[in-house]
């Protein structure tokens, strides 16, 4: 048997093992379909999928730049009814200690009392009060944001990304899903986070990305 023939057999065997080990949801046709948002009815009550949701924040640094951090854990629920926006609501909780700015010492400093004071105030919490639709896929979500033990009104600009049945994902991620992006700008001074007033911007841009799994009706 030639070296070339042996190499071909080994290559074929490796390919067979890789295909056998691939999860069922990763299987695709020879001609992959194009990616695109789902446009089914998003109405319903949903539980937030913490594995596909997160929060980003961006703050100015030293008057010369910006940096972005994340919160890696999000839990909660929401109800969305395009036919009756008065029924729309959201209740979202973010553990402060899920903060990650990709620099351990900075994370430690931000979680301390001058900033998030995460030991005394472990959760960031948002509860909506009303939703005002602006077109089919956009709207404004009003509510109260509790940060560092202080509750203030907050307004999020919301965009629906997509909704529909996703049968190929295994539990707990699969099923009837919907997803939103919500953005706002808050003033950290309003929440008593006054440290480094000249070194860090007072305004903080926030971006929340949510995927939810529809509850059984």
DORO-352936 format. One record per residue (C-alpha): residue number from 0; residue in three letters; x, y, z. Coordinates in Angstrom, 3 decimals, always signed. Last residue first. Example, Ala and Ser with C-alpha at 12.3 -4.5 7.8 and 13.67 -1.06 7.14 Angstrom:
2
ATOM; 1; SER; +13.670; -1.060; +7.140;
ATOM; 0; ALA; +12.300; -4.500; +7.800;
***
This chain:
217
ATOM; 216; UNK; -49.526; +28.338; +27.087;
ATOM; 215; UNK; -46.005; +26.954; +27.431;
ATOM; 214; UNK; -43.526; +29.720; +28.112;
ATOM; 213; UNK; -41.626; +31.147; +25.175;
ATOM; 212; UNK; -37.852; +30.974; +25.454;
ATOM; 211; UNK; -36.171; +34.368; +25.543;
ATOM; 210; UNK; -33.163; +35.987; +23.951;
ATOM; 209; UNK; -32.018; +39.360; +25.241;
ATOM; 208; UNK; -29.265; +41.768; +24.272;
ATOM; 207; UNK; -28.941; +44.794; +26.574;
ATOM; 206; UNK; -26.837; +47.776; +25.492;
ATOM; 205; UNK; -25.897; +50.484; +27.996;
ATOM; 204; UNK; -24.142; +53.810; +27.381;
ATOM; 203; UNK; -22.743; +55.400; +30.538;
ATOM; 202; UNK; -22.854; +59.143; +31.149;
ATOM; 201; UNK; -20.769; +60.497; +34.014;
ATOM; 200; UNK; -17.558; +60.005; +32.110;
ATOM; 199; UNK; -14.595; +58.663; +34.037;
ATOM; 198; UNK; -11.534; +60.570; +35.204;
ATOM; 197; UNK; -13.094; +63.774; +36.528;
ATOM; 196; UNK; -15.803; +62.136; +38.647;
ATOM; 195; UNK; -13.453; +59.396; +39.771;
ATOM; 194; UNK; -15.983; +58.135; +42.333;
ATOM; 193; UNK; -19.563; +59.438; +42.112;
ATOM; 192; UNK; -21.567; +56.215; +41.783;
ATOM; 191; UNK; -24.456; +57.514; +43.858;
ATOM; 190; UNK; -27.085; +56.260; +41.417;
ATOM; 189; UNK; -27.771; +59.598; +39.750;
ATOM; 188; UNK; -24.008; +60.064; +39.389;
ATOM; 187; UNK; -23.933; +57.064; +37.044;
ATOM; 186; UNK; -25.930; +59.000; +34.466;
ATOM; 185; UNK; -27.730; +56.516; +32.231;
ATOM; 184; UNK; -27.857; +56.008; +28.473;
ATOM; 183; UNK; -30.183; +53.442; +26.928;
ATOM; 182; UNK; -30.266; +50.529; +24.541;
ATOM; 181; UNK; -32.487; +47.458; +24.122;
ATOM; 180; UNK; -31.858; +44.589; +21.693;
ATOM; 179; UNK; -34.547; +41.954; +21.407;
ATOM; 178; UNK; -34.926; +38.235; +20.744;
ATOM; 177; UNK; -37.751; +35.759; +20.456;
ATOM; 176; UNK; -37.858; +31.992; +20.788;
ATOM; 175; UNK; -40.303; +29.119; +20.325;
ATOM; 174; UNK; -38.434; +25.945; +21.192;
ATOM; 173; UNK; -34.719; +25.424; +21.699;
ATOM; 172; UNK; -32.369; +26.641; +24.386;
ATOM; 171; UNK; -33.120; +24.349; +27.343;
ATOM; 170; UNK; -33.319; +22.028; +25.480;
ATOM; 169; UNK; -31.695; +21.188; +22.159;
ATOM; 168; UNK; -31.647; +23.603; +19.206;
ATOM; 167; UNK; -33.007; +22.175; +15.929;
ATOM; 166; UNK; -36.637; +23.131; +16.589;
ATOM; 165; UNK; -36.248; +26.898; +16.514;
ATOM; 164; UNK; -39.817; +28.226; +16.320;
ATOM; 163; UNK; -40.185; +31.922; +15.746;
ATOM; 162; UNK; -39.139; +35.427; +16.663;
ATOM; 161; UNK; -36.723; +38.051; +15.406;
ATOM; 160; UNK; -34.559; +41.052; +16.199;
ATOM; 159; UNK; -37.173; +43.254; +17.901;
ATOM; 158; UNK; -35.706; +46.665; +18.641;
ATOM; 157; UNK; -36.091; +48.490; +21.951;
ATOM; 156; UNK; -35.085; +52.011; +22.979;
ATOM; 155; UNK; -34.857; +51.903; +26.762;
ATOM; 154; UNK; -36.022; +54.592; +29.182;
ATOM; 153; UNK; -35.000; +54.568; +32.836;
ATOM; 152; UNK; -36.622; +56.014; +35.971;
ATOM; 151; UNK; -34.444; +55.845; +39.101;
ATOM; 150; UNK; -34.046; +53.391; +41.985;
ATOM; 149; UNK; -30.955; +53.539; +44.194;
ATOM; 148; UNK; -29.610; +50.437; +45.969;
ATOM; 147; UNK; -26.440; +50.341; +43.876;
ATOM; 146; UNK; -28.563; +50.178; +40.754;
ATOM; 145; UNK; -32.345; +49.905; +40.606;
ATOM; 144; UNK; -33.816; +50.803; +37.227;
ATOM; 143; UNK; -37.456; +51.768; +36.945;
ATOM; 142; UNK; -39.465; +51.524; +33.743;
ATOM; 141; UNK; -40.225; +52.829; +30.279;
ATOM; 140; UNK; -39.748; +50.764; +27.127;
ATOM; 139; UNK; -39.767; +52.622; +23.815;
ATOM; 138; UNK; -40.574; +50.788; +20.607;
ATOM; 137; UNK; -39.323; +49.166; +17.435;
ATOM; 136; UNK; -40.230; +46.158; +15.273;
ATOM; 135; UNK; -43.648; +46.990; +13.817;
ATOM; 134; UNK; -43.598; +50.753; +14.166;
ATOM; 133; UNK; -43.020; +52.775; +17.290;
ATOM; 132; UNK; -44.552; +50.751; +20.102;
ATOM; 131; UNK; -44.897; +52.358; +23.568;
ATOM; 130; UNK; -44.138; +50.005; +26.446;
ATOM; 129; UNK; -45.116; +50.663; +30.044;
ATOM; 128; UNK; -43.942; +50.314; +33.666;
ATOM; 127; UNK; -40.916; +48.060; +33.222;
ATOM; 126; UNK; -38.921; +46.546; +36.061;
ATOM; 125; UNK; -35.126; +46.700; +35.958;
ATOM; 124; UNK; -32.821; +45.245; +38.612;
ATOM; 123; UNK; -29.081; +45.348; +39.254;
ATOM; 122; UNK; -28.283; +42.803; +41.934;
ATOM; 121; UNK; -25.652; +42.291; +44.650;
ATOM; 120; UNK; -26.104; +45.588; +46.496;
ATOM; 119; UNK; -24.120; +45.411; +49.746;
ATOM; 118; UNK; -21.450; +43.076; +48.392;
ATOM; 117; UNK; -21.657; +44.579; +44.898;
ATOM; 116; UNK; -20.705; +48.120; +45.918;
ATOM; 115; UNK; -21.115; +49.073; +42.236;
ATOM; 114; UNK; -18.683; +52.014; +42.365;
ATOM; 113; UNK; -17.063; +53.543; +45.445;
ATOM; 112; UNK; -18.017; +50.432; +47.438;
ATOM; 111; UNK; -16.026; +47.832; +45.480;
ATOM; 110; UNK; -17.204; +46.000; +42.343;
ATOM; 109; UNK; -15.489; +48.558; +40.114;
ATOM; 108; UNK; -12.114; +48.170; +41.847;
ATOM; 107; UNK; -12.168; +44.370; +41.684;
ATOM; 106; UNK; -13.152; +44.447; +38.005;
ATOM; 105; UNK; -10.321; +46.912; +37.325;
ATOM; 104; UNK; -7.844; +44.532; +38.975;
ATOM; 103; UNK; -9.136; +41.603; +36.919;
ATOM; 102; UNK; -8.912; +43.323; +33.483;
ATOM; 101; UNK; -11.284; +41.987; +30.832;
ATOM; 100; UNK; -14.049; +44.378; +31.955;
ATOM; 99; UNK; -16.166; +41.545; +33.364;
ATOM; 98; UNK; -19.117; +42.077; +35.686;
ATOM; 97; UNK; -21.011; +38.926; +36.745;
ATOM; 96; UNK; -20.593; +40.219; +40.310;
ATOM; 95; UNK; -23.369; +42.774; +39.724;
ATOM; 94; UNK; -25.932; +40.023; +39.214;
ATOM; 93; UNK; -28.326; +41.276; +36.496;
ATOM; 92; UNK; -32.090; +40.990; +36.993;
ATOM; 91; UNK; -34.777; +41.733; +34.389;
ATOM; 90; UNK; -38.543; +42.122; +34.774;
ATOM; 89; UNK; -40.221; +43.117; +31.518;
ATOM; 88; UNK; -43.775; +44.036; +30.603;
ATOM; 87; UNK; -46.113; +44.290; +27.649;
ATOM; 86; UNK; -49.811; +43.993; +28.500;
ATOM; 85; UNK; -50.524; +47.627; +27.660;
ATOM; 84; UNK; -48.985; +46.919; +24.245;
ATOM; 83; UNK; -52.116; +45.020; +23.164;
ATOM; 82; UNK; -51.891; +43.572; +19.651;
ATOM; 81; UNK; -48.086; +43.527; +19.656;
ATOM; 80; UNK; -48.141; +41.455; +22.852;
ATOM; 79; UNK; -44.754; +40.935; +24.502;
ATOM; 78; UNK; -44.289; +39.517; +27.973;
ATOM; 77; UNK; -40.902; +39.448; +29.666;
ATOM; 76; UNK; -38.940; +37.337; +32.109;
ATOM; 75; UNK; -35.802; +37.409; +34.188;
ATOM; 74; UNK; -32.157; +36.437; +34.234;
ATOM; 73; UNK; -28.945; +38.006; +32.935;
ATOM; 72; UNK; -25.388; +36.879; +33.611;
ATOM; 71; UNK; -22.241; +37.905; +31.745;
ATOM; 70; UNK; -22.248; +41.587; +32.588;
ATOM; 69; UNK; -19.992; +43.330; +30.113;
ATOM; 68; UNK; -17.340; +46.010; +29.850;
ATOM; 67; UNK; -16.506; +48.586; +27.214;
ATOM; 66; UNK; -13.781; +51.214; +27.202;
ATOM; 65; UNK; -13.707; +54.771; +25.955;
ATOM; 64; UNK; -11.039; +57.285; +25.017;
ATOM; 63; UNK; -9.355; +60.619; +25.658;
ATOM; 62; UNK; -11.300; +62.359; +28.408;
ATOM; 61; UNK; -9.714; +60.149; +31.044;
ATOM; 60; UNK; -11.987; +57.212; +30.142;
ATOM; 59; UNK; -15.500; +57.436; +28.687;
ATOM; 58; UNK; -17.887; +54.621; +29.542;
ATOM; 57; UNK; -19.395; +51.773; +27.524;
ATOM; 56; UNK; -21.735; +49.138; +28.902;
ATOM; 55; UNK; -22.620; +45.698; +27.556;
ATOM; 54; UNK; -25.309; +43.370; +28.869;
ATOM; 53; UNK; -25.967; +39.725; +28.076;
ATOM; 52; UNK; -28.314; +37.098; +26.719;
ATOM; 51; UNK; -27.744; +33.783; +24.960;
ATOM; 50; UNK; -26.790; +31.560; +27.901;
ATOM; 49; UNK; -29.120; +33.404; +30.280;
ATOM; 48; UNK; -32.213; +32.500; +28.204;
ATOM; 47; UNK; -34.797; +34.959; +29.533;
ATOM; 46; UNK; -38.168; +33.352; +30.221;
ATOM; 45; UNK; -40.892; +34.382; +27.808;
ATOM; 44; UNK; -44.561; +35.332; +27.772;
ATOM; 43; UNK; -46.265; +35.569; +24.394;
ATOM; 42; UNK; -46.539; +37.503; +21.154;
ATOM; 41; UNK; -43.488; +37.326; +18.855;
ATOM; 40; UNK; -45.509; +36.229; +15.782;
ATOM; 39; UNK; -43.158; +34.741; +13.192;
ATOM; 38; UNK; -40.541; +36.788; +11.328;
ATOM; 37; UNK; -37.324; +34.831; +11.836;
ATOM; 36; UNK; -34.106; +36.729; +11.147;
ATOM; 35; UNK; -31.744; +35.643; +8.389;
ATOM; 34; UNK; -28.902; +33.246; +7.610;
ATOM; 33; UNK; -28.698; +31.885; +4.079;
ATOM; 32; UNK; -29.187; +28.162; +3.586;
ATOM; 31; UNK; -26.155; +25.940; +3.295;
ATOM; 30; UNK; -25.772; +23.986; +0.007;
ATOM; 29; UNK; -24.453; +20.529; +0.915;
ATOM; 28; UNK; -27.063; +20.384; +3.643;
ATOM; 27; UNK; -26.358; +21.005; +7.280;
ATOM; 26; UNK; -25.774; +19.119; +10.521;
ATOM; 25; UNK; -24.904; +21.343; +13.476;
ATOM; 24; UNK; -28.157; +20.618; +15.338;
ATOM; 23; UNK; -27.358; +16.889; +15.392;
ATOM; 22; UNK; -24.119; +17.408; +17.281;
ATOM; 21; UNK; -20.905; +16.470; +15.442;
ATOM; 20; UNK; -19.168; +13.336; +16.749;
ATOM; 19; UNK; -20.200; +11.098; +13.813;
ATOM; 18; UNK; -19.124; +13.739; +11.320;
ATOM; 17; UNK; -15.723; +14.123; +12.974;
ATOM; 16; UNK; -15.198; +10.340; +13.116;
ATOM; 15; UNK; -16.044; +9.976; +9.407;
ATOM; 14; UNK; -13.684; +12.828; +8.491;
ATOM; 13; UNK; -10.859; +11.211; +10.472;
ATOM; 12; UNK; -11.421; +7.905; +8.674;
ATOM; 11; UNK; -11.376; +9.574; +5.265;
ATOM; 10; UNK; -8.122; +11.336; +6.069;
ATOM; 9; UNK; -6.549; +8.104; +7.324;
ATOM; 8; UNK; -7.577; +6.317; +4.122;
ATOM; 7; UNK; -6.146; +9.108; +1.987;
ATOM; 6; UNK; -2.878; +9.070; +3.894;
ATOM; 5; UNK; -2.577; +5.283; +3.430;
ATOM; 4; UNK; -3.152; +5.628; -0.314;
ATOM; 3; UNK; -0.485; +8.352; -0.561;
ATOM; 2; UNK; +1.974; +6.273; +1.466;
ATOM; 1; UNK; +1.431; +3.368; -0.981;
ATOM; 0; UNK; +0.000; +0.000; +0.000;
***
